[in-house]
Amino acid sequence: MPNIKSAKKRVLVSEKKNLRNRMVKSAVRTSVKKFDAAVAADPTTANVQLTATTSAIDKAVAKGVIHKNAANRKKARLAKQLNKAAAI
């Protein structure tokens, strides 16, 4: 445990930010799982879930939790997965 006041504050602030980051990442992972389930159930109506998942990923980027390029890679892979499932 730090003794300096500013170091104590940094510990508290970093814990708060860590909690927020984990919540945002968890929401993104949950959204991706819902998308996977939607694609498996009915690929033709999974577009709605793709939109929601893309939105969750973009919000995580806006909050600085996920890097912009990582988010674009995730969105591209989801779209590719949907297109592949719809083609079958």
Phi, psi and omega in degrees: 000132182288154178262332184280139185301316181294326178291323176297317179296318180300322178298314180296316181294318182292326176296318180295316180293322179298319179297315179297317180298319179296321179296318181293315179297320178297319178297321178295314180298319178297317179297320178295320178296320177296322178296315179301318179295321180294320179294319180293323182284305183207098183298335183288332181256009182282355179299324180296316180290327176298318178298316180294320180292317177299319178297318179296320179294317180296323177295322178295323177293318181297328180274356177081018182276323181240143178289149183303316182291323178296320179295316179297322178296316179298315182295321179295320180293322178294316179296320179296319179297317180295316180296322179294319181290324180289332181286338183284000000 
